[in-house]
Amino acid sequence: MSTPHKDLLKSAQAVRENAYAPYSKFQVGAAVLGADGEIYAGCNVENAAYPEGACAEANAIAAMVAGGCTEIAQIAIVKKGGGKVAPCGGCRQKINEFAGADVPIFVQGKDGALQPYTLGELLPVAFGKSNLETDI
């Protein structure tokens, strides 16, 4: 597995500081390296109506798409403080929309160091675009 792009972790850590998490106090930052070579960042944004919040990964992907890129090359995800973080099931599905199974996802481990995974490891039986292709 490759190592993270040199600025990917720094971008995730920087945007994490802007996370709006007054309820959970679980501040997360995500940085996506697009296939265009640009880094797109997002943080989690909570809402008093809990299910209306948005994850850092989803916001970083939205920034990438808004920037005109639709292919993920790498992702880094970090949280404030110690402990492990990984993308939720919904975000794994969102990542799958724009990434192949071999795309590296670097997540903060228990010790704070980045742990590498591939999308295929985090979402082994993915539902994606190919499932919607039909011969009608």
MDTraj code that builds the backbone (N, CA, C; nanometers):
import mdtraj as md
import numpy as np

residues = "MET SER THR PRO HIS LYS ASP LEU LEU LYS SER ALA GLN ALA VAL ARG GLU ASN ALA TYR ALA PRO TYR SER LYS PHE GLN VAL GLY ALA ALA VAL LEU GLY ALA ASP GLY GLU ILE TYR ALA GLY CYS ASN VAL GLU ASN ALA ALA TYR PRO GLU GLY ALA CYS ALA GLU ALA ASN ALA ILE ALA ALA MET VAL ALA GLY GLY CYS THR GLU ILE ALA GLN ILE ALA ILE VAL LYS LYS GLY GLY GLY LYS VAL ALA PRO CYS GLY GLY CYS ARG GLN LYS ILE ASN GLU PHE ALA GLY ALA ASP VAL PRO ILE PHE VAL GLN GLY LYS ASP GLY ALA LEU GLN PRO TYR THR LEU GLY GLU LEU LEU PRO VAL ALA PHE GLY LYS SER ASN LEU GLU THR ASP ILE".split()
xyz = np.array([
    [0.0837, -0.1176, 0.0000],
    [0.0000, 0.0000, 0.0000],
    [0.0883, 0.1240, 0.0000],
    [0.0453, 0.2233, -0.0684],
    [0.1237, 0.3458, -0.0759],
    [0.1160, 0.4242, 0.0548],
    [0.2025, 0.5189, 0.0676],
    [0.1980, 0.6081, 0.1836],
    [0.1107, 0.7276, 0.1474],
    [0.0583, 0.7987, 0.2484],
    [-0.0275, 0.9122, 0.2156],
    [0.0497, 1.0242, 0.1463],
    [-0.0177, 1.0932, 0.0569],
    [0.0379, 1.2125, -0.0064],
    [0.0920, 1.3027, 0.1036],
    [0.2009, 1.3709, 0.0799],
    [0.2702, 1.4465, 0.1844],
    [0.1847, 1.5519, 0.2536],
    [0.0847, 1.6076, 0.1861],
    [0.0013, 1.7113, 0.2465],
    [-0.1361, 1.6616, 0.2911],
    [-0.1653, 1.5345, 0.2693],
    [-0.2983, 1.4821, 0.2996],
    [-0.3275, 1.4852, 0.4493],
    [-0.2367, 1.4348, 0.5309],
    [-0.2566, 1.4331, 0.6754],
    [-0.2662, 1.5747, 0.7306],
    [-0.1774, 1.6634, 0.6863],
    [-0.1803, 1.8021, 0.7338],
    [-0.3140, 1.8687, 0.7024],
    [-0.3680, 1.8410, 0.5853],
    [-0.4961, 1.8996, 0.5459],
    [-0.6091, 1.8475, 0.6331],
    [-0.6085, 1.7172, 0.6610],
    [-0.7119, 1.6577, 0.7469],
    [-0.7032, 1.7133, 0.8890],
    [-0.5817, 1.7272, 0.9395],
    [-0.5635, 1.7802, 1.0755],
    [-0.6066, 1.9265, 1.0832],
    [-0.5748, 2.0040, 0.9818],
    [-0.6101, 2.1465, 0.9830],
    [-0.7609, 2.1664, 0.9788],
    [-0.8291, 2.0958, 0.8908],
    [-0.9741, 2.1144, 0.8781],
    [-1.0488, 2.0573, 0.9986],
    [-0.9918, 1.9587, 1.0628],
    [-1.0523, 1.9011, 1.1835],
    [-1.0776, 2.0090, 1.2884],
    [-0.9907, 2.1078, 1.2948],
    [-1.0040, 2.2158, 1.3924],
    [-1.1294, 2.2999, 1.3684],
    [-1.1857, 2.2929, 1.2484],
    [-1.3065, 2.3681, 1.2160],
    [-1.4341, 2.2859, 1.2332],
    [-1.4206, 2.1623, 1.2768],
    [-1.5382, 2.0764, 1.2934],
    [-1.6382, 2.1419, 1.3880],
    [-1.7646, 2.1291, 1.3535],
    [-1.8719, 2.1808, 1.4376],
    [-1.9354, 2.0602, 1.5061],
    [-1.8916, 2.0341, 1.6287],
    [-1.9359, 1.9152, 1.7015],
    [-1.9727, 1.9502, 1.8458],
    [-2.0683, 2.0439, 1.8642],
    [-2.1005, 2.0865, 2.0007],
    [-2.1717, 1.9795, 2.0836],
    [-2.2294, 1.8791, 2.0206],
    [-2.3066, 1.7780, 2.0922],
    [-2.2220, 1.6562, 2.1262],
    [-2.1540, 1.6010, 2.0291],
    [-2.0740, 1.4806, 2.0525],
    [-1.9314, 1.5118, 2.0977],
    [-1.8835, 1.6292, 2.0651],
    [-1.7424, 1.6675, 2.0902],
    [-1.6463, 1.5791, 2.0115],
    [-1.6968, 1.5089, 1.9102],
    [-1.6194, 1.4162, 1.8279],
    [-1.5820, 1.4891, 1.6991],
    [-1.4691, 1.5609, 1.7029],
    [-1.4265, 1.6423, 1.5899],
    [-1.3449, 1.5598, 1.4914],
    [-1.3905, 1.5566, 1.3658],
    [-1.3259, 1.4759, 1.2631],
    [-1.2902, 1.5634, 1.1435],
    [-1.1738, 1.5362, 1.0872],
    [-1.1310, 1.6007, 0.9636],
    [-1.0965, 1.4940, 0.8610],
    [-1.1322, 1.5200, 0.7364],
    [-1.1002, 1.4266, 0.6286],
    [-1.0414, 1.5054, 0.5130],
    [-0.9446, 1.4459, 0.4479],
    [-0.8851, 1.5057, 0.3289],
    [-0.8824, 1.4007, 0.2195],
    [-0.9286, 1.4407, 0.1027],
    [-0.9349, 1.3525, -0.0135],
    [-0.8352, 1.4030, -0.1164],
    [-0.7504, 1.3140, -0.1634],
    [-0.6636, 1.3448, -0.2760],
    [-0.7393, 1.3019, -0.4001],
    [-0.7758, 1.3980, -0.4826],
    [-0.8453, 1.3655, -0.6057],
    [-0.7482, 1.3153, -0.7114],
    [-0.8022, 1.2477, -0.8111],
    [-0.7192, 1.1994, -0.9207],
    [-0.6572, 1.3161, -0.9973],
    [-0.7101, 1.4355, -0.9779],
    [-0.6557, 1.5552, -1.0419],
    [-0.5347, 1.6111, -0.9672],
    [-0.4960, 1.5482, -0.8556],
    [-0.3795, 1.5911, -0.7781],
    [-0.4108, 1.6957, -0.6729],
    [-0.5345, 1.7426, -0.6670],
    [-0.5750, 1.8425, -0.5678],
    [-0.6212, 1.7738, -0.4398],
    [-0.6078, 1.8440, -0.3284],
    [-0.6561, 1.7944, -0.2004],
    [-0.7821, 1.8714, -0.1645],
    [-0.8848, 1.7965, -0.1268],
    [-1.0134, 1.8529, -0.0874],
    [-1.0390, 1.8106, 0.0561],
    [-1.0765, 1.9057, 0.1413],
    [-1.0921, 1.8760, 0.2831],
    [-1.2347, 1.9018, 0.3302],
    [-1.2724, 1.8309, 0.4358],
    [-1.4030, 1.8494, 0.4973],
    [-1.3986, 1.8096, 0.6434],
    [-1.4847, 1.8719, 0.7216],
    [-1.4965, 1.8379, 0.8630],
    [-1.6411, 1.8003, 0.8915],
    [-1.6632, 1.7347, 1.0061],
    [-1.8001, 1.7009, 1.0404],
    [-1.8741, 1.8245, 1.0891],
    [-2.0034, 1.8280, 1.0585],
    [-2.0897, 1.9391, 1.0960],
    [-2.2158, 1.8793, 1.1582],
    [-2.2291, 1.8950, 1.2899],
    [-2.3448, 1.8399, 1.3592],
    [-2.4636, 1.9352, 1.3529],
    [-2.5786, 1.8834, 1.3938],
    [-2.7015, 1.9605, 1.3942],
    [-2.7821, 1.9146, 1.5149],
    [-2.8586, 2.0051, 1.5762],
    [-2.9409, 1.9689, 1.6918],
    [-3.0397, 1.8580, 1.6554],
    [-3.0836, 1.8542, 1.5305],
    [-3.1638, 1.7420, 1.4811],
    [-3.0628, 1.6381, 1.4336],
    [-3.0198, 1.5503, 1.5244],
    [-2.9037, 1.4633, 1.5053],
    [-2.8873, 1.4000, 1.3672],
    [-2.9885, 1.3437, 1.3072],
    [-2.9596, 1.2779, 1.1779],
    [-2.9307, 1.3746, 1.0641],
    [-2.9431, 1.5029, 1.0900],
    [-2.9203, 1.6022, 0.9837],
    [-2.7753, 1.6488, 0.9756],
    [-2.6887, 1.5960, 1.0574],
    [-2.5474, 1.6323, 1.0511],
    [-2.4805, 1.5713, 0.9288],
    [-2.3559, 1.6105, 0.9061],
    [-2.2810, 1.5595, 0.7913],
    [-2.1409, 1.5196, 0.8359],
    [-2.0972, 1.4045, 0.7880],
    [-1.9642, 1.3525, 0.8227],
    [-1.8544, 1.4270, 0.7465],
    [-1.7351, 1.4235, 0.8032],
    [-1.6187, 1.4877, 0.7410],
    [-1.5899, 1.4287, 0.6033],
    [-1.5985, 1.2960, 0.5914],
    [-1.5691, 1.2305, 0.4640],
    [-1.6672, 1.2758, 0.3564],
    [-1.7961, 1.2821, 0.3925],
    [-1.8980, 1.3249, 0.2961],
    [-1.8736, 1.4687, 0.2529],
    [-1.8346, 1.5540, 0.3461],
    [-1.8086, 1.6939, 0.3122],
    [-1.6836, 1.7093, 0.2259],
    [-1.5816, 1.6284, 0.2506],
    [-1.4613, 1.6335, 0.1666],
    [-1.4935, 1.5848, 0.0251],
    [-1.5741, 1.4808, 0.0145],
    [-1.6138, 1.4304, -0.1173],
    [-1.6966, 1.5354, -0.1907],
    [-1.7870, 1.6014, -0.1195],
    [-1.8678, 1.7071, -0.1814],
    [-1.7789, 1.8210, -0.2321],
    [-1.6758, 1.8560, -0.1550],
    [-1.5822, 1.9602, -0.1995],
    [-1.5084, 1.9157, -0.3254],
    [-1.4712, 1.7887, -0.3316],
    [-1.4028, 1.7360, -0.4494],
    [-1.4923, 1.7459, -0.5725],
    [-1.6156, 1.7013, -0.5592],
    [-1.7087, 1.7063, -0.6716],
    [-1.7352, 1.8516, -0.7120],
    [-1.7522, 1.9391, -0.6135],
    [-1.7726, 2.0812, -0.6428],
    [-1.6520, 2.1406, -0.7150],
    [-1.5335, 2.0841, -0.6885],
    [-1.4114, 2.1294, -0.7546],
    [-1.3929, 2.0713, -0.8935],
    [-1.4854, 1.9850, -0.9354],
    [-1.4802, 1.9305, -1.0708],
    [-1.4135, 1.7955, -1.0848],
    [-1.3791, 1.7318, -0.9743],
    [-1.3136, 1.6009, -0.9783],
    [-1.4118, 1.4943, -0.9294],
    [-1.4093, 1.3787, -0.9915],
    [-1.5000, 1.2709, -0.9503],
    [-1.4281, 1.1379, -0.9291],
    [-1.2989, 1.1446, -0.8974],
    [-1.2246, 1.0222, -0.8706],
    [-1.1300, 1.0429, -0.7532],
    [-1.1422, 0.9559, -0.6525],
    [-1.0594, 0.9613, -0.5326],
    [-0.9333, 0.8777, -0.5530],
    [-0.8183, 0.9356, -0.5160],
    [-0.6915, 0.8621, -0.5205],
    [-0.6508, 0.8126, -0.3813],
    [-0.6753, 0.8935, -0.2772],
    [-0.6419, 0.8586, -0.1385],
    [-0.7315, 0.9393, -0.0462],
    [-0.7434, 0.8901, 0.0773],
    [-0.8171, 0.9633, 0.1805],
    [-0.7416, 0.9498, 0.3122],
    [-0.7427, 1.0573, 0.3935],
    [-0.6933, 1.0528, 0.5311],
    [-0.8055, 1.1033, 0.6217],
    [-0.8264, 1.0326, 0.7338],
    [-0.9325, 1.0677, 0.8279],
    [-0.8725, 1.0706, 0.9683],
    [-0.8917, 1.1814, 1.0394],
    [-0.8375, 1.1966, 1.1744],
    [-0.9444, 1.2563, 1.2658],
    [-0.9291, 1.2312, 1.3958],
    [-1.0189, 1.2910, 1.4941],
    [-0.9365, 1.3644, 1.5986],
    [-1.0018, 1.4501, 1.6719],
    [-0.9332, 1.5233, 1.7777],
    [-0.9193, 1.4321, 1.8992],
    [-0.8030, 1.4344, 1.9618],
    [-0.7792, 1.3513, 2.0781],
    [-0.7366, 1.2109, 2.0386],
    [-0.7203, 1.1276, 2.1382],
    [-0.6778, 0.9905, 2.1133],
    [-0.7921, 0.9025, 2.0668],
    [-0.7573, 0.7844, 2.0304],
    [-0.8586, 0.6878, 1.9902],
    [-0.8712, 0.6724, 1.8406],
    [-0.9360, 0.5644, 1.8060],
    [-0.9487, 0.5235, 1.6668],
    [-1.0677, 0.5915, 1.5990],
    [-1.0564, 0.6108, 1.4691],
    [-1.1674, 0.6615, 1.3891],
    [-1.1657, 0.5874, 1.2557],
    [-1.2817, 0.5661, 1.1999],
    [-1.2954, 0.5032, 1.0685],
    [-1.4243, 0.5551, 1.0062],
    [-1.4351, 0.5512, 0.8756],
    [-1.5577, 0.6015, 0.8132],
    [-1.6782, 0.5147, 0.8491],
    [-1.7924, 0.5805, 0.8701],
    [-1.9155, 0.5072, 0.8982],
    [-1.9597, 0.4320, 0.7727],
    [-2.0602, 0.3484, 0.7856],
    [-2.1086, 0.2706, 0.6719],
    [-2.1554, 0.3576, 0.5562],
    [-2.2279, 0.4657, 0.5875],
    [-2.2752, 0.5551, 0.4823],
    [-2.1610, 0.6208, 0.4078],
    [-2.0579, 0.6603, 0.4798],
    [-1.9424, 0.7231, 0.4148],
    [-1.8622, 0.6222, 0.3334],
    [-1.8563, 0.4989, 0.3784],
    [-1.7893, 0.3956, 0.2990],
    [-1.8594, 0.3818, 0.1645],
    [-1.9919, 0.3879, 0.1669],
    [-2.0683, 0.3795, 0.0427],
    [-2.0432, 0.5030, -0.0442],
    [-2.0349, 0.6206, 0.0171],
    [-2.0064, 0.7435, -0.0583],
    [-1.8668, 0.7372, -0.1207],
    [-1.7698, 0.6866, -0.0457],
    [-1.6341, 0.6711, -0.0988],
    [-1.6373, 0.5756, -0.2181],
    [-1.7137, 0.4683, -0.2059],
    [-1.7237, 0.3677, -0.3115],
    [-1.7752, 0.4270, -0.4432],
    [-1.8541, 0.5300, -0.4350],
    [-1.9069, 0.5934, -0.5565],
    [-1.7951, 0.6551, -0.6406],
    [-1.6863, 0.6954, -0.5748],
    [-1.5803, 0.7696, -0.6433],
    [-1.4432, 0.7032, -0.6350],
    [-1.4366, 0.5806, -0.5830],
    [-1.3069, 0.5141, -0.5642],
    [-1.3175, 0.3657, -0.5958],
    [-1.2063, 0.3085, -0.6389],
    [-1.1982, 0.1654, -0.6607],
    [-1.1627, 0.0940, -0.5316],
    [-1.1758, -0.0379, -0.5316],
    [-1.1506, -0.1191, -0.4121],
    [-1.0072, -0.1081, -0.3612],
    [-0.9127, -0.0705, -0.4489],
    [-0.7719, -0.0629, -0.4092],
    [-0.7296, 0.0747, -0.3586],
    [-0.8208, 0.1694, -0.3522],
    [-0.7862, 0.3052, -0.3074],
    [-0.7505, 0.3030, -0.1585],
    [-0.6357, 0.3604, -0.1225],
    [-0.5953, 0.3610, 0.0181],
    [-0.6723, 0.4641, 0.1002],
    [-0.7113, 0.4189, 0.2202],
    [-0.7779, 0.5043, 0.3176],
    [-0.6941, 0.4969, 0.4443],
    [-0.6426, 0.6098, 0.4856],
    [-0.5565, 0.6164, 0.6036],
    [-0.6391, 0.6726, 0.7185],
    [-0.6569, 0.5928, 0.8254],
    [-0.7384, 0.6353, 0.9387],
    [-0.6543, 0.6386, 1.0658],
    [-0.6936, 0.7265, 1.1551],
    [-0.6237, 0.7396, 1.2819],
    [-0.6489, 0.6171, 1.3674],
    [-0.5422, 0.5535, 1.4114],
    [-0.5526, 0.4370, 1.4976],
    [-0.5579, 0.4760, 1.6442],
    [-0.5653, 0.3759, 1.7317],
    [-0.5741, 0.3997, 1.8761],
    [-0.4588, 0.4839, 1.9282],
    [-0.3402, 0.4626, 1.8702],
    [-0.2207, 0.5340, 1.9161],
    [-0.2028, 0.6687, 1.8475],
    [-0.2963, 0.7083, 1.7615],
    [-0.2869, 0.8353, 1.6907],
    [-0.2181, 0.8254, 1.5566],
    [-0.1465, 0.7150, 1.5322],
    [-0.0775, 0.6973, 1.4042],
    [-0.1782, 0.6562, 1.2967],
    [-0.1453, 0.6864, 1.1727],
    [-0.2323, 0.6483, 1.0628],
    [-0.2222, 0.4997, 1.0334],
    [-0.3357, 0.4356, 1.0184],
    [-0.3434, 0.2944, 0.9835],
    [-0.3947, 0.2851, 0.8403],
    [-0.3257, 0.2136, 0.7532],
    [-0.3712, 0.2032, 0.6141],
    [-0.4698, 0.0888, 0.5924],
    [-0.5712, 0.1162, 0.5155],
    [-0.6679, 0.0163, 0.4692],
    [-0.6951, 0.0456, 0.3230],
    [-0.7556, -0.0482, 0.2547],
    [-0.8086, -0.0183, 0.1220],
    [-0.9600, -0.0108, 0.1358],
    [-1.0235, 0.0513, 0.0388],
    [-1.1693, 0.0546, 0.0403],
    [-1.2245, -0.0873, 0.0386],
    [-1.1610, -0.1762, -0.0360],
    [-1.2050, -0.3149, -0.0418],
    [-1.2021, -0.3839, 0.0937],
    [-1.1063, -0.3476, 0.1783],
    [-1.1006, -0.4044, 0.3133],
    [-1.2124, -0.3483, 0.4014],
    [-1.2433, -0.2205, 0.3839],
    [-1.3455, -0.1569, 0.4675],
    [-1.4873, -0.1812, 0.4176],
    [-1.5010, -0.2130, 0.2900],
    [-1.6329, -0.2377, 0.2300],
    [-1.6198, -0.3554, 0.1339],
    [-1.6055, -0.4772, 0.1899],
    [-1.5699, -0.5924, 0.1062],
    [-1.6746, -0.6363, 0.0041],
    [-1.7998, -0.6201, 0.0316],
    [-1.9040, -0.6603, -0.0636],
    [-1.9826, -0.5332, -0.0969],
    [-1.9223, -0.4504, -0.1794],
    [-1.9774, -0.3181, -0.2075],
    [-2.0900, -0.3220, -0.3101],
    [-2.1855, -0.2339, -0.2922],
    [-2.2895, -0.2096, -0.3914],
    [-2.2498, -0.0806, -0.4612],
    [-2.2404, -0.0859, -0.5930],
    [-2.1963, 0.0323, -0.6667],
    [-2.2590, 0.0432, -0.8032],
    [-2.1976, 0.1263, -0.8839],
    [-2.2481, 0.1560, -1.0179],
    [-2.2719, 0.0304, -1.0999],
    [-2.1805, -0.0648, -1.0906],
    [-2.1917, -0.1851, -1.1724],
    [-2.3173, -0.2661, -1.1386],
    [-2.3661, -0.2529, -1.0152],
    [-2.4879, -0.3241, -0.9777],
    [-2.6126, -0.2660, -1.0464],
    [-2.6023, -0.1466, -1.0963],
    [-2.7157, -0.0813, -1.1601],
    [-2.7170, -0.0993, -1.3117],
    [-2.6109, -0.1562, -1.3650],
    [-2.6042, -0.1786, -1.5095],
    [-2.6923, -0.2968, -1.5453],
    [-2.7785, -0.2762, -1.6436],
    [-2.8688, -0.3822, -1.6873],
    [-2.8700, -0.3894, -1.8387],
    [-2.9060, -0.5031, -1.8887],
    [-2.9220, -0.5234, -2.0326],
    [-3.0711, -0.5275, -2.0639],
    [-3.1272, -0.4108, -2.0832],
    [-3.2711, -0.4026, -2.1128],
    [-3.2931, -0.3778, -2.2588],
])
top = md.Topology()
chain = top.add_chain()
for i, resn in enumerate(residues, 1):
    res = top.add_residue(resn, chain, resSeq=i)
    for name in ("N", "CA", "C"):
        top.add_atom(name, md.element.get_by_symbol(name[0]), res)
traj = md.Trajectory(xyz[None], top)
